[in-house]
Structure formats: C-alpha cells, structure tokens
Amino acid sequence: MTRVVRQGDESIDSLLKRFQREVTNARILGDVKKNRYFLPKSERRKLALRRAVRRERRRQHILARRPRRAFSLGRVAQGTAAPAALDK
C-alpha cells in the first residue's frame, strides 16, 4: 500500500500530487483494473494470445512502412577491396 507523510509545511496540493505519482510508479491502478473481474485461466490465455497477435501485426506493419536499405556488396561497394580481386 502506498503511503505518503506530510513534510513540514507541505501544501495539500503537493501532498496529493506526490501521492498520485507514487501510485502511478507503483502501478497500483493497473493491477486494480486488471483484477476488477475474475477471469478464468483459459480466458486470460486467450486475451494474452490476442494481444500478442495484435502486437506482432503492428510490428510487421511498422517494419513494412520502414524504408529498406540498399543492398551492399560489403567491401567491394565501399571501394576498399583490392583491384586484383575484382578481375577474377
């Protein structure tokens, strides 16, 4: 449980702000929302699978939109290969 103690002449507003920050950092609200209703293990697995599929679909979408790098031939493309190696 998150607890904050008033320090000296600290205002109620700053105390409340500090409490909210502590609650956010402790991720208490997320746990409360997640555990608000009982979910059987099978339902939790289905939700996790749906989330994973959606996450992968988003990742693939982002990768598809990314500009592709030009194909390089390594050292030959950079001009550092020996000229004799290019004759063969």
ZAGU-979228 format. One record per atom (N, C-alpha, C, O): x, y, z; residue number from 1; chain; atom name. Coordinates in Angstrom, 3 decimals, decimal comma, always signed. Layout:
N
+----------+----------+----------+-----+-----+------+
!        x !        y !        z ! seq ! mol ! atom !
+----------+----------+----------+-----+-----+------+
!        X !        Y !        Z ! NUM !   A !   CA !
...
+----------+----------+----------+-----+-----+------+
//
This chain:
88
+----------+----------+----------+-----+-----+------+
!        x !        y !        z ! seq ! mol ! atom !
+----------+----------+----------+-----+-----+------+
!   +0,844 !   -1,178 !   +0,000 !   1 !   A !    N !
!   +0,000 !   +0,000 !   +0,000 !   1 !   A !   CA !
!   +0,887 !   +1,238 !   +0,000 !   1 !   A !    C !
!   +1,887 !   +1,302 !   +0,714 !   1 !   A !    O !
!   +0,512 !   +2,197 !   -0,796 !   2 !   A !    N !
!   +1,293 !   +3,420 !   -0,913 !   2 !   A !   CA !
!   +0,904 !   +4,389 !   +0,187 !   2 !   A !    C !
!   -0,274 !   +4,615 !   +0,464 !   2 !   A !    O !
!   +1,923 !   +4,950 !   +0,800 !   3 !   A !    N !
!   +1,664 !   +5,890 !   +1,883 !   3 !   A !   CA !
!   +2,614 !   +7,070 !   +1,744 !   3 !   A !    C !
!   +3,804 !   +6,887 !   +1,490 !   3 !   A !    O !
!   +2,092 !   +8,274 !   +1,909 !   4 !   A !    N !
!   +2,925 !   +9,467 !   +1,912 !   4 !   A !   CA !
!   +2,686 !  +10,216 !   +3,214 !   4 !   A !    C !
!   +1,564 !  +10,263 !   +3,718 !   4 !   A !    O !
!   +3,734 !  +10,792 !   +3,744 !   5 !   A !    N !
!   +3,660 !  +11,532 !   +5,001 !   5 !   A !   CA !
!   +3,911 !  +12,993 !   +4,701 !   5 !   A !    C !
!   +4,841 !  +13,338 !   +3,972 !   5 !   A !    O !
!   +3,092 !  +13,834 !   +5,257 !   6 !   A !    N !
!   +3,230 !  +15,272 !   +5,039 !   6 !   A !   CA !
!   +4,542 !  +15,755 !   +5,646 !   6 !   A !    C !
!   +4,872 !  +15,428 !   +6,787 !   6 !   A !    O !
!   +5,282 !  +16,536 !   +4,867 !   7 !   A !    N !
!   +6,591 !  +17,000 !   +5,299 !   7 !   A !   CA !
!   +6,526 !  +18,479 !   +5,655 !   7 !   A !    C !
!   +6,325 !  +19,324 !   +4,783 !   7 !   A !    O !
!   +6,695 !  +18,787 !   +6,918 !   8 !   A !    N !
!   +6,736 !  +20,172 !   +7,368 !   8 !   A !   CA !
!   +5,492 !  +20,949 !   +6,995 !   8 !   A !    C !
!   +4,377 !  +20,560 !   +7,343 !   8 !   A !    O !
!   +5,688 !  +22,066 !   +6,275 !   9 !   A !    N !
!   +4,564 !  +22,915 !   +5,878 !   9 !   A !   CA !
!   +4,155 !  +22,649 !   +4,423 !   9 !   A !    C !
!   +3,797 !  +23,575 !   +3,695 !   9 !   A !    O !
!   +4,211 !  +21,378 !   +4,006 !  10 !   A !    N !
!   +3,842 !  +20,988 !   +2,645 !  10 !   A !   CA !
!   +2,347 !  +21,196 !   +2,426 !  10 !   A !    C !
!   +1,533 !  +20,854 !   +3,285 !  10 !   A !    O !
!   +1,995 !  +21,751 !   +1,287 !  11 !   A !    N !
!   +0,592 !  +22,007 !   +0,995 !  11 !   A !   CA !
!   -0,120 !  +20,698 !   +0,653 !  11 !   A !    C !
!   +0,511 !  +19,707 !   +0,283 !  11 !   A !    O !
!   -1,426 !  +20,716 !   +0,783 !  12 !   A !    N !
!   -2,244 !  +19,545 !   +0,477 !  12 !   A !   CA !
!   -2,129 !  +19,202 !   -1,015 !  12 !   A !    C !
!   -2,121 !  +18,030 !   -1,393 !  12 !   A !    O !
!   -2,042 !  +20,238 !   -1,852 !  13 !   A !    N !
!   -1,929 !  +20,005 !   -3,291 !  13 !   A !   CA !
!   -0,655 !  +19,241 !   -3,642 !  13 !   A !    C !
!   -0,691 !  +18,287 !   -4,420 !  13 !   A !    O !
!   +0,470 !  +19,663 !   -3,067 !  14 !   A !    N !
!   +1,724 !  +18,970 !   -3,375 !  14 !   A !   CA !
!   +1,734 !  +17,568 !   -2,765 !  14 !   A !    C !
!   +2,324 !  +16,649 !   -3,332 !  14 !   A !    O !
!   +1,083 !  +17,401 !   -1,613 !  15 !   A !    N !
!   +0,977 !  +16,080 !   -0,991 !  15 !   A !   CA !
!   +0,155 !  +15,143 !   -1,871 !  15 !   A !    C !
!   +0,520 !  +13,984 !   -2,065 !  15 !   A !    O !
!   -0,952 !  +15,648 !   -2,401 !  16 !   A !    N !
!   -1,798 !  +14,854 !   -3,283 !  16 !   A !   CA !
!   -1,062 !  +14,516 !   -4,578 !  16 !   A !    C !
!   -1,163 !  +13,396 !   -5,079 !  16 !   A !    O !
!   -0,331 !  +15,475 !   -5,112 !  17 !   A !    N !
!   +0,438 !  +15,255 !   -6,333 !  17 !   A !   CA !
!   +1,502 !  +14,186 !   -6,104 !  17 !   A !    C !
!   +1,718 !  +13,333 !   -6,965 !  17 !   A !    O !
!   +2,159 !  +14,227 !   -4,965 !  18 !   A !    N !
!   +3,183 !  +13,238 !   -4,631 !  18 !   A !   CA !
!   +2,561 !  +11,851 !   -4,458 !  18 !   A !    C !
!   +3,141 !  +10,846 !   -4,871 !  18 !   A !    O !
!   +1,374 !  +11,807 !   -3,844 !  19 !   A !    N !
!   +0,666 !  +10,537 !   -3,678 !  19 !   A !   CA !
!   +0,289 !   +9,942 !   -5,032 !  19 !   A !    C !
!   +0,474 !   +8,748 !   -5,269 !  19 !   A !    O !
!   -0,239 !  +10,780 !   -5,912 !  20 !   A !    N !
!   -0,609 !  +10,294 !   -7,250 !  20 !   A !   CA !
!   +0,608 !   +9,766 !   -8,001 !  20 !   A !    C !
!   +0,515 !   +8,761 !   -8,705 !  20 !   A !    O !
!   +1,737 !  +10,431 !   -7,858 !  21 !   A !    N !
!   +2,963 !   +9,983 !   -8,511 !  21 !   A !   CA !
!   +3,407 !   +8,634 !   -7,954 !  21 !   A !    C !
!   +3,843 !   +7,762 !   -8,705 !  21 !   A !    O !
!   +3,295 !   +8,464 !   -6,634 !  22 !   A !    N !
!   +3,659 !   +7,191 !   -6,011 !  22 !   A !   CA !
!   +2,754 !   +6,063 !   -6,502 !  22 !   A !    C !
!   +3,222 !   +4,959 !   -6,778 !  22 !   A !    O !
!   +1,458 !   +6,347 !   -6,608 !  23 !   A !    N !
!   +0,506 !   +5,341 !   -7,080 !  23 !   A !   CA !
!   +0,815 !   +4,973 !   -8,525 !  23 !   A !    C !
!   +0,767 !   +3,798 !   -8,889 !  23 !   A !    O !
!   +1,130 !   +5,961 !   -9,349 !  24 !   A !    N !
!   +1,455 !   +5,708 !  -10,751 !  24 !   A !   CA !
!   +2,720 !   +4,876 !  -10,855 !  24 !   A !    C !
!   +2,766 !   +3,918 !  -11,627 !  24 !   A !    O !
!   +3,737 !   +5,219 !  -10,100 !  25 !   A !    N !
!   +5,006 !   +4,492 !  -10,150 !  25 !   A !   CA !
!   +4,867 !   +3,070 !   -9,638 !  25 !   A !    C !
!   +5,564 !   +2,172 !  -10,112 !  25 !   A !    O !
!   +3,973 !   +2,848 !   -8,672 !  26 !   A !    N !
!   +3,760 !   +1,511 !   -8,119 !  26 !   A !   CA !
!   +2,841 !   +0,680 !   -9,000 !  26 !   A !    C !
!   +2,675 !   -0,516 !   -8,763 !  26 !   A !    O !
!   +2,240 !   +1,299 !  -10,018 !  27 !   A !    N !
!   +1,326 !   +0,632 !  -10,959 !  27 !   A !   CA !
!   +0,160 !   -0,033 !  -10,239 !  27 !   A !    C !
!   -0,256 !   -1,135 !  -10,595 !  27 !   A !    O !
!   -0,350 !   +0,634 !   -9,246 !  28 !   A !    N !
!   -1,452 !   +0,094 !   -8,450 !  28 !   A !   CA !
!   -2,747 !   +0,110 !   -9,239 !  28 !   A !    C !
!   -3,497 !   -0,865 !   -9,201 !  28 !   A !    O !
!   -3,031 !   +1,196 !   -9,957 !  29 !   A !    N !
!   -4,297 !   +1,291 !  -10,684 !  29 !   A !   CA !
!   -4,415 !   +0,236 !  -11,774 !  29 !   A !    C !
!   -5,502 !   -0,288 !  -12,015 !  29 !   A !    O !
!   -3,314 !   -0,076 !  -12,428 !  30 !   A !    N !
!   -3,344 !   -1,119 !  -13,449 !  30 !   A !   CA !
!   -3,712 !   -2,469 !  -12,866 !  30 !   A !    C !
!   -4,484 !   -3,225 !  -13,457 !  30 !   A !    O !
!   -3,147 !   -2,767 !  -11,688 !  31 !   A !    N !
!   -3,481 !   -4,026 !  -11,024 !  31 !   A !   CA !
!   -4,934 !   -4,058 !  -10,593 !  31 !   A !    C !
!   -5,601 !   -5,085 !  -10,714 !  31 !   A !    O !
!   -5,428 !   -2,933 !  -10,092 !  32 !   A !    N !
!   -6,818 !   -2,872 !   -9,651 !  32 !   A !   CA !
!   -7,756 !   -3,078 !  -10,832 !  32 !   A !    C !
!   -8,726 !   -3,830 !  -10,736 !  32 !   A !    O !
!   -7,466 !   -2,404 !  -11,957 !  33 !   A !    N !
!   -8,314 !   -2,557 !  -13,132 !  33 !   A !   CA !
!   -8,248 !   -3,977 !  -13,682 !  33 !   A !    C !
!   -9,259 !   -4,535 !  -14,109 !  33 !   A !    O !
!   -7,046 !   -4,559 !  -13,668 !  34 !   A !    N !
!   -6,882 !   -5,900 !  -14,209 !  34 !   A !   CA !
!   -7,619 !   -6,942 !  -13,365 !  34 !   A !    C !
!   -8,164 !   -7,906 !  -13,902 !  34 !   A !    O !
!   -7,635 !   -6,749 !  -12,061 !  35 !   A !    N !
!   -8,241 !   -7,724 !  -11,164 !  35 !   A !   CA !
!   -9,656 !   -7,343 !  -10,742 !  35 !   A !    C !
!  -10,187 !   -7,914 !   -9,790 !  35 !   A !    O !
!  -10,268 !   -6,400 !  -11,427 !  36 !   A !    N !
!  -11,613 !   -5,968 !  -11,067 !  36 !   A !   CA !
!  -12,612 !   -7,108 !  -11,211 !  36 !   A !    C !
!  -13,495 !   -7,280 !  -10,371 !  36 !   A !    O !
!  -12,468 !   -7,884 !  -12,280 !  37 !   A !    N !
!  -13,362 !   -9,012 !  -12,539 !  37 !   A !   CA !
!  -12,535 !  -10,285 !  -12,593 !  37 !   A !    C !
!  -11,376 !  -10,278 !  -13,006 !  37 !   A !    O !
!  -13,157 !  -11,376 !  -12,168 !  38 !   A !    N !
!  -12,476 !  -12,663 !  -12,216 !  38 !   A !   CA !
!  -12,433 !  -13,167 !  -13,648 !  38 !   A !    C !
!  -13,450 !  -13,182 !  -14,340 !  38 !   A !    O !
!  -11,263 !  -13,574 !  -14,083 !  39 !   A !    N !
!  -11,112 !  -14,178 !  -15,400 !  39 !   A !   CA !
!  -10,512 !  -15,568 !  -15,222 !  39 !   A !    C !
!   -9,462 !  -15,717 !  -14,596 !  39 !   A !    O !
!  -11,173 !  -16,586 !  -15,770 !  40 !   A !    N !
!  -10,578 !  -17,915 !  -15,703 !  40 !   A !   CA !
!   -9,250 !  -17,948 !  -16,462 !  40 !   A !    C !
!   -8,985 !  -17,099 !  -17,313 !  40 !   A !    O !
!   -8,437 !  -18,927 !  -16,143 !  41 !   A !    N !
!   -7,127 !  -19,033 !  -16,755 !  41 !   A !   CA !
!   -7,222 !  -19,146 !  -18,278 !  41 !   A !    C !
!   -6,395 !  -18,583 !  -18,996 !  41 !   A !    O !
!   -8,223 !  -19,869 !  -18,769 !  42 !   A !    N !
!   -8,374 !  -20,035 !  -20,216 !  42 !   A !   CA !
!   -8,660 !  -18,695 !  -20,892 !  42 !   A !    C !
!   -8,141 !  -18,418 !  -21,973 !  42 !   A !    O !
!   -9,483 !  -17,870 !  -20,255 !  43 !   A !    N !
!   -9,778 !  -16,542 !  -20,815 !  43 !   A !   CA !
!   -8,545 !  -15,654 !  -20,802 !  43 !   A !    C !
!   -8,307 !  -14,896 !  -21,742 !  43 !   A !    O !
!   -7,765 !  -15,750 !  -19,738 !  44 !   A !    N !
!   -6,538 !  -14,951 !  -19,669 !  44 !   A !   CA !
!   -5,571 !  -15,345 !  -20,780 !  44 !   A !    C !
!   -4,911 !  -14,493 !  -21,374 !  44 !   A !    O !
!   -5,494 !  -16,662 !  -21,056 !  45 !   A !    N !
!   -4,631 !  -17,129 !  -22,141 !  45 !   A !   CA !
!   -5,118 !  -16,627 !  -23,490 !  45 !   A !    C !
!   -4,318 !  -16,228 !  -24,336 !  45 !   A !    O !
!   -6,432 !  -16,646 !  -23,690 !  46 !   A !    N !
!   -6,988 !  -16,147 !  -24,955 !  46 !   A !   CA !
!   -6,679 !  -14,662 !  -25,132 !  46 !   A !    C !
!   -6,294 !  -14,224 !  -26,216 !  46 !   A !    O !
!   -6,850 !  -13,898 !  -24,061 !  47 !   A !    N !
!   -6,543 !  -12,467 !  -24,129 !  47 !   A !   CA !
!   -5,062 !  -12,242 !  -24,429 !  47 !   A !    C !
!   -4,706 !  -11,394 !  -25,247 !  47 !   A !    O !
!   -4,208 !  -13,007 !  -23,760 !  48 !   A !    N !
!   -2,767 !  -12,856 !  -23,979 !  48 !   A !   CA !
!   -2,413 !  -13,185 !  -25,427 !  48 !   A !    C !
!   -1,582 !  -12,507 !  -26,032 !  48 !   A !    O !
!   -3,044 !  -14,229 !  -25,990 !  49 !   A !    N !
!   -2,781 !  -14,595 !  -27,373 !  49 !   A !   CA !
!   -3,247 !  -13,494 !  -28,321 !  49 !   A !    C !
!   -2,542 !  -13,143 !  -29,268 !  49 !   A !    O !
!   -4,436 !  -12,950 !  -28,065 !  50 !   A !    N !
!   -4,944 !  -11,857 !  -28,907 !  50 !   A !   CA !
!   -4,018 !  -10,652 !  -28,857 !  50 !   A !    C !
!   -3,739 !  -10,034 !  -29,884 !  50 !   A !    O !
!   -3,542 !  -10,319 !  -27,659 !  51 !   A !    N !
!   -2,625 !   -9,183 !  -27,520 !  51 !   A !   CA !
!   -1,321 !   -9,433 !  -28,270 !  51 !   A !    C !
!   -0,790 !   -8,534 !  -28,921 !  51 !   A !    O !
!   -0,808 !  -10,660 !  -28,175 !  52 !   A !    N !
!   +0,441 !  -10,991 !  -28,858 !  52 !   A !   CA !
!   +0,271 !  -10,913 !  -30,375 !  52 !   A !    C !
!   +1,152 !  -10,416 !  -31,076 !  52 !   A !    O !
!   -0,858 !  -11,404 !  -30,879 !  53 !   A !    N !
!   -1,113 !  -11,345 !  -32,316 !  53 !   A !   CA !
!   -1,196 !   -9,902 !  -32,771 !  53 !   A !    C !
!   -0,622 !   -9,532 !  -33,796 !  53 !   A !    O !
!   -1,907 !   -9,093 !  -32,013 !  54 !   A !    N !
!   -2,045 !   -7,684 !  -32,377 !  54 !   A !   CA !
!   -0,699 !   -6,967 !  -32,331 !  54 !   A !    C !
!   -0,387 !   -6,161 !  -33,208 !  54 !   A !    O !
!   +0,098 !   -7,265 !  -31,300 !  55 !   A !    N !
!   +1,419 !   -6,647 !  -31,169 !  55 !   A !   CA !
!   +2,309 !   -7,023 !  -32,358 !  55 !   A !    C !
!   +3,019 !   -6,175 !  -32,897 !  55 !   A !    O !
!   +2,269 !   -8,296 !  -32,763 !  56 !   A !    N !
!   +3,074 !   -8,743 !  -33,897 !  56 !   A !   CA !
!   +2,594 !   -8,106 !  -35,198 !  56 !   A !    C !
!   +3,402 !   -7,726 !  -36,045 !  56 !   A !    O !
!   +1,271 !   -7,993 !  -35,350 !  57 !   A !    N !
!   +0,719 !   -7,367 !  -36,548 !  57 !   A !   CA !
!   +1,167 !   -5,914 !  -36,638 !  57 !   A !    C !
!   +1,531 !   -5,444 !  -37,716 !  57 !   A !    O !
!   +1,145 !   -5,203 !  -35,520 !  58 !   A !    N !
!   +1,610 !   -3,813 !  -35,500 !  58 !   A !   CA !
!   +3,087 !   -3,730 !  -35,860 !  58 !   A !    C !
!   +3,500 !   -2,865 !  -36,633 !  58 !   A !    O !
!   +3,890 !   -4,650 !  -35,285 !  59 !   A !    N !
!   +5,320 !   -4,647 !  -35,549 !  59 !   A !   CA !
!   +5,593 !   -4,884 !  -37,034 !  59 !   A !    C !
!   +6,446 !   -4,223 !  -37,627 !  59 !   A !    O !
!   +4,867 !   -5,826 !  -37,627 !  60 !   A !    N !
!   +5,044 !   -6,102 !  -39,052 !  60 !   A !   CA !
!   +4,635 !   -4,904 !  -39,894 !  60 !   A !    C !
!   +5,272 !   -4,602 !  -40,903 !  60 !   A !    O !
!   +3,577 !   -4,224 !  -39,483 !  61 !   A !    N !
!   +3,112 !   -3,038 !  -40,209 !  61 !   A !   CA !
!   +4,175 !   -1,941 !  -40,180 !  61 !   A !    C !
!   +4,441 !   -1,291 !  -41,191 !  61 !   A !    O !
!   +4,772 !   -1,748 !  -39,017 !  62 !   A !    N !
!   +5,812 !   -0,721 !  -38,882 !  62 !   A !   CA !
!   +7,028 !   -1,091 !  -39,721 !  62 !   A !    C !
!   +7,613 !   -0,234 !  -40,382 !  62 !   A !    O !
!   +7,412 !   -2,374 !  -39,697 !  63 !   A !    N !
!   +8,560 !   -2,807 !  -40,493 !  63 !   A !   CA !
!   +8,296 !   -2,652 !  -41,985 !  63 !   A !    C !
!   +9,208 !   -2,320 !  -42,742 !  63 !   A !    O !
!   +7,059 !   -2,888 !  -42,414 !  64 !   A !    N !
!   +6,728 !   -2,765 !  -43,829 !  64 !   A !   CA !
!   +6,787 !   -1,310 !  -44,288 !  64 !   A !    C !
!   +7,105 !   -1,037 !  -45,445 !  64 !   A !    O !
!   +6,487 !   -0,389 !  -43,401 !  65 !   A !    N !
!   +6,486 !   +1,033 !  -43,755 !  65 !   A !   CA !
!   +7,879 !   +1,634 !  -43,743 !  65 !   A !    C !
!   +8,091 !   +2,702 !  -44,318 !  65 !   A !    O !
!   +8,842 !   +0,967 !  -43,094 !  66 !   A !    N !
!  +10,194 !   +1,472 !  -42,983 !  66 !   A !   CA !
!  +10,894 !   +1,443 !  -44,333 !  66 !   A !    C !
!  +10,729 !   +0,483 !  -45,086 !  66 !   A !    O !
!  +11,666 !   +2,465 !  -44,655 !  67 !   A !    N !
!  +12,404 !   +2,421 !  -45,925 !  67 !   A !   CA !
!  +13,464 !   +1,328 !  -45,860 !  67 !   A !    C !
!  +14,140 !   +1,163 !  -44,844 !  67 !   A !    O !
!  +13,597 !   +0,599 !  -46,935 !  68 !   A !    N !
!  +14,552 !   -0,504 !  -46,977 !  68 !   A !   CA !
!  +15,926 !   +0,026 !  -47,326 !  68 !   A !    C !
!  +16,071 !   +0,995 !  -48,072 !  68 !   A !    O !
!  +16,933 !   -0,632 !  -46,771 !  69 !   A !    N !
!  +18,306 !   -0,242 !  -47,055 !  69 !   A !   CA !
!  +18,731 !   -0,811 !  -48,392 !  69 !   A !    C !
!  +18,279 !   -1,881 !  -48,801 !  69 !   A !    O !
!  +19,600 !   -0,089 !  -49,062 !  70 !   A !    N !
!  +20,110 !   -0,552 !  -50,344 !  70 !   A !   CA !
!  +21,023 !   -1,755 !  -50,126 !  70 !   A !    C !
!  +21,733 !   -1,824 !  -49,123 !  70 !   A !    O !
!  +21,007 !   -2,679 !  -51,038 !  71 !   A !    N !
!  +21,846 !   -3,857 !  -50,952 !  71 !   A !   CA !
!  +23,292 !   -3,452 !  -51,187 !  71 !   A !    C !
!  +23,601 !   -2,766 !  -52,162 !  71 !   A !    O !
!  +24,166 !   -3,872 !  -50,302 !  72 !   A !    N !
!  +25,572 !   -3,529 !  -50,481 !  72 !   A !   CA !
!  +26,381 !   -4,810 !  -50,640 !  72 !   A !    C !
!  +25,996 !   -5,871 !  -50,149 !  72 !   A !    O !
!  +27,480 !   -4,694 !  -51,318 !  73 !   A !    N !
!  +28,346 !   -5,837 !  -51,544 !  73 !   A !   CA !
!  +29,512 !   -5,845 !  -50,569 !  73 !   A !    C !
!  +30,560 !   -6,427 !  -50,848 !  73 !   A !    O !
!  +29,333 !   -5,221 !  -49,465 !  74 !   A !    N !
!  +30,376 !   -5,204 !  -48,446 !  74 !   A !   CA !
!  +31,531 !   -4,316 !  -48,834 !  74 !   A !    C !
!  +31,340 !   -3,148 !  -49,172 !  74 !   A !    O !
!  +32,722 !   -4,860 !  -48,788 !  75 !   A !    N !
!  +33,932 !   -4,078 !  -49,047 !  75 !   A !   CA !
!  +34,033 !   -3,652 !  -50,507 !  75 !   A !    C !
!  +34,622 !   -2,609 !  -50,792 !  75 !   A !    O !
!  +33,485 !   -4,415 !  -51,433 !  76 !   A !    N !
!  +33,569 !   -4,065 !  -52,853 !  76 !   A !   CA !
!  +32,806 !   -2,775 !  -53,111 !  76 !   A !    C !
!  +33,264 !   -1,912 !  -53,860 !  76 !   A !    O !
!  +31,644 !   -2,651 !  -52,489 !  77 !   A !    N !
!  +30,824 !   -1,462 !  -52,707 !  77 !   A !   CA !
!  +31,479 !   -0,222 !  -52,122 !  77 !   A !    C !
!  +31,261 !   +0,888 !  -52,610 !  77 !   A !    O !
!  +32,278 !   -0,405 !  -51,080 !  78 !   A !    N !
!  +32,909 !   +0,736 !  -50,436 !  78 !   A !   CA !
!  +34,212 !   +1,133 !  -51,111 !  78 !   A !    C !
!  +34,771 !   +2,182 !  -50,790 !  78 !   A !    O !
!  +34,710 !   +0,324 !  -52,037 !  79 !   A !    N !
!  +35,937 !   +0,667 !  -52,735 !  79 !   A !   CA !
!  +37,193 !   +0,305 !  -51,984 !  79 !   A !    C !
!  +38,263 !   +0,818 !  -52,310 !  79 !   A !    O !
!  +37,106 !   -0,565 !  -50,983 !  80 !   A !    N !
!  +38,295 !   -0,917 !  -50,208 !  80 !   A !   CA !
!  +38,868 !   -2,265 !  -50,619 !  80 !   A !    C !
!  +39,912 !   -2,672 !  -50,109 !  80 !   A !    O !
!  +38,199 !   -2,965 !  -51,534 !  81 !   A !    N !
!  +38,709 !   -4,266 !  -51,965 !  81 !   A !   CA !
!  +39,906 !   -4,059 !  -52,898 !  81 !   A !    C !
!  +40,036 !   -3,027 !  -53,557 !  81 !   A !    O !
!  +40,759 !   -5,054 !  -52,931 !  82 !   A !    N !
!  +41,932 !   -4,994 !  -53,813 !  82 !   A !   CA !
!  +41,474 !   -5,075 !  -55,270 !  82 !   A !    C !
!  +40,552 !   -5,835 !  -55,564 !  82 !   A !    O !
!  +42,087 !   -4,317 !  -56,203 !  83 !   A !    N !
!  +41,681 !   -4,354 !  -57,609 !  83 !   A !   CA !
!  +41,857 !   -5,732 !  -58,241 !  83 !   A !    C !
!  +41,107 !   -6,087 !  -59,151 !  83 !   A !    O !
!  +42,838 !   -6,520 !  -57,774 !  84 !   A !    N !
!  +43,065 !   -7,846 !  -58,334 !  84 !   A !   CA !
!  +41,886 !   -8,768 !  -58,048 !  84 !   A !    C !
!  +41,597 !   -9,659 !  -58,847 !  84 !   A !    O !
!  +41,214 !   -8,575 !  -56,949 !  85 !   A !    N !
!  +40,082 !   -9,410 !  -56,579 !  85 !   A !   CA !
!  +38,896 !   -9,150 !  -57,487 !  85 !   A !    C !
!  +38,048 !  -10,027 !  -57,651 !  85 !   A !    O !
!  +38,813 !   -7,991 !  -58,069 !  86 !   A !    N !
!  +37,696 !   -7,661 !  -58,942 !  86 !   A !   CA !
!  +37,842 !   -8,264 !  -60,336 !  86 !   A !    C !
!  +36,844 !   -8,439 !  -61,034 !  86 !   A !    O !
!  +39,102 !   -8,594 !  -60,765 !  87 !   A !    N !
!  +39,337 !   -9,146 !  -62,098 !  87 !   A !   CA !
!  +38,878 !  -10,577 !  -62,218 !  87 !   A !    C !
!  +38,510 !  -10,998 !  -63,315 !  87 !   A !    O !
!  +38,881 !  -11,324 !  -61,178 !  88 !   A !    N !
!  +38,552 !  -12,755 !  -61,234 !  88 !   A !   CA !
!  +37,114 !  -13,002 !  -61,455 !  88 !   A !    C !
!  +36,689 !  -14,155 !  -61,525 !  88 !   A !    O !
+----------+----------+----------+-----+-----+------+
//
